[in-house]
Amino acid sequence: MSQYGIDLLALLPELIVVVTACLVIALDPITPASRRDLLAWLSLGALALCLGLTIGQIGQLNIRVSAFSDLVVVDAYARFWKVLLYSVTGLTILLSLPYLKAENIHLGEYYGFILLALSGMLVMVSGADLLTIYLGTELMSISLYVMTGLNRAKPRSLEAAAKYFVLGAFSSGILLYGISLLYGMAGSTKLASIATAIGTSGTDSPLLLIATGLVAVGFAFKLAAVPFHMWTPDVYQGAPTSVTAFMAVAAKSAGFAAFMRVFVEGLGGLKAEWSLLFLLIALVTLILGNVVAIVQTNIKRMLAYSSIAHAGYALIGFVAAGRAAGASGGTPGLASVMIYLALYAFMTLGAFAVIGMLRKDGVEGEEIEDFTGLAKHQPLAAFLMLVFMVSLAGIPPTAGFIGKFYVFMAAVESGLTWLAALALIFAAVSAYYYMRVVMVMYMREPDPSSVAPRLVTSPALSIVLACAVAGVILFGLFPNAIVSFALQSVLTLK
Amino acid sequence: MYFVTESSARWIALAATLADLAVALPLWWLFDPQTSQMQFTEHAAWITAPPIYYSLGLDGISLPLVLMTAGIMPLCVLASWTAITTRVQSFMAMLLIMETAMVGVFVALDFVLFYVFWEAMLIPMYLLIGVWGGPNRLYAAIKFFLYTLAGSVLLLVAIFALYFYGGHTFDILALSQGTYPASLQMWLFLAFFAAFAVKVPMFPFHTWLPDAHVEAPTAGSVILASILLKMGTYGFLRFSLPMLPDASRAFTPMMVALSIAAIVYGAYMALAQVDLKKLIAYSSVSHMGFVTLGLFVLNQQGIEGAILQMVNHGITTGALFLCVGIIYERTHSRLIADNIGLASPMPQYATLLVIFALSSLGLPGTNSFVGEFLVLVGTFLWSKVATAFASLGIILAAAYILWMVQRVVFGVPSPHHLPKLKDLNDRELAMLVPLALLVFWIGLFPNPLVSKMHQSVNHTIASMSRTKVAPTAQPSASVAIPLLADSGAPPKIEELSR
């Protein structure tokens, strides 16, 4: 098999996604408005195909196949993230179908952009070269900028898109600057070469430290870590809810995937330095995210701050990997981040699905007050929201507890017991604002004069909710599948 | 749950809890009191990395608590028969979920499994208080939830620390035999304390209890008082004492002081209450002070008295809350002032109320006397001064109980009450009479129950004297553990109760 053939096969699923995206965008003008669903089903079909291809791509778990002259790597680590991303994108498309119709923004290009964002994420996850990762990041970000502003009738949506674009462009510029400094130091942007260069030249070069800091800042923006989180509440609140769900789960996961690869494979020699940096970032992230979420009245904004806090918890797992002793000591920490984000996907998708389908007075119900008395009118939806809120708070026996279990166990194993204790206390604090939603749904009587909240239901939405709640409960009770998948997949990350 | 009607939900819940009791009762006869090994064990792999097992077992310490849980739950279902009118199906579902979690806590032999069950009952309890509770239920429910959760998360950190120091195992029995450095034990003890002390509740972490008890529906109050509080003391007995013996010995003066503070403070607060439920809630604080006192004097009498008191308090205070629930259903007021002189319109009720009240104050012949006596004997072996202060609690208990009984049962009733109050119906009799029988049975014949605890308690005490890893300073003179220093056999419980 020629090198060219290997290259193509390695990226075959991504190629299919890109081709489908272009196909969707091309077919959109000629599709009548009533048949736009077909574009969604086309995307879903392509996703299912690619999921199957990706799973079958790797026979044994410890192979790394490099393609395109080492720009891209296909290994078990990338496969874990790709499986997660395909599933999340599929569920998001299902969740978008009824939502976009209800909001009157059912544009066929939406599906094209979701697929383009996904392809950017896939490239980020498999990138073994800083510029490839940057390329993927940009493709994902630009698609997300457009999707954020999709609701042209709502000024908030346009404002969110503008903010996201400006801040995102800045952070991409900073990231690129850091990459260029690393190139200057190492002579190549490949992660392996950078690692070699650090190994030979030592870790106390100021150029290296500055470059690491800049790259960290660039990634921290994507992960919504404090103090680079300012865009998150406005963008999450303003974007259409299905886009918010996609951003909160998929963009964050892809960001973490690329970020871990860069800092472990490329900048692994600087462990001592960046683990201290990320320790501080994780600390302020989880403190600020949890504390500010308490005062929010808009549920999408509250979930934005909670998403910041969850990024903080995941970063703790990463810091534990950096602080761990020994060559393979970082495995529990890295695997814990993967487990955490995979389980976080279920709860967040579910929560946003419920939010997306709530309608008050014909308008989307975004305030927490709009959920008042939901248990009386729509007991099933209220129960599902209860499960998701409890899981986000990290209370057994849900998936949220399992995620936190592994992250904090990795932290204690690396000697960061104080950090685990502090983070757990803030997790207890976070229970307040999650339980506030439960309280409003179950324990407040709805105002009799106001209109009861209505739900926009559809079979597609039911599938998403069923998958989400099944994931939360089943993985909370029997987490073995995800845990072993993550532990096996992390081995290829050197 | 959503597919059954309201009345069938009640019957299904009753059938389920009775079935649980039917399964639990044979344990009483099948249990072998001659050994301290875990019996009726179950062991299955649950999570592979790290190795966590679905591991269950019973010994002399958990047996009485499991039986008490299984016995109280049908009574809770009966108590809610007419009291709960909205969303009955969800209410019964919450009760059943709680029973699962509570029994799970008492029989779990894997630390993570224990933690999962421990936390799992937070949400059903929060919903029980918050949805079906009294006027101030939102405040009470979230206070209970956040307070208990904050303590529990520190327990999780301690579990991880113990895993890495205890040889990469979560198995409770294995961890109970390990030896750990004294400084680690101090931190772990404090972390365990955070979780268990809030649950018990020990002074000064008791402030959630009066609110939660007052606002909860009757069944919720009964579950809270009878079972949830015991989870905290069970935690001390199962984890702090065997796993951290040096820290337990070192912290004994503090724990005894806090217990006595709870006894006296709880009693004084109870004396000042005008709300019946709040009075009983504070009396719970006081009674649980006796339990923790018995645990931390670290001798056989103390610990057996403590376990016995756990069961007794569950029976007595559970019964008292059931009584308050009955009268609340009739007069719709929990204030003492609104419930005066019930002896003439409701003689059966008055009789049972007086029985449970006398049990609560520890009258000889009732169950609490045996428990409190054993605890005080144990405390006497540790320190005479402490015993004197603890006995103050009994005097104060007599004060608040008898004063309450004098007004509620024997006061002069207001004229408009008399013709309208109906005496107990069959369902209410079915709830209270078994508890009254238990009060007298344990009070007059405590040995069958206490003898089942001997082996496990002695095993716990013996395991506390295993070799320390790092030699610490000698324990202070007042922390005498005469039983371990004695070469002679400890006085038999049978001789004490004759």
Interface residues (C-beta under 8 A of the other chain):
Chain A: A375 P379 L380 L386 V390 I395 P396 P397 F401 F405 F408 M409 V412 E413 T417 A420 A421 L424 I425 A427 A428 V429 A431 Y432 M435 V438 M439 Y442 M443 F478 P479 N480 V483 S484 L487
Chain B: Y2 W46 I47 T48 A49 P50 R87 V112 Y115 V116 E119 A120 L122 I123 Y126 L127 G130 V131 R137 L138 A141 I142 F145 L146 L149 A150 S152 V153 L154 L156 V157 F160 A161 Y163 F164 A191
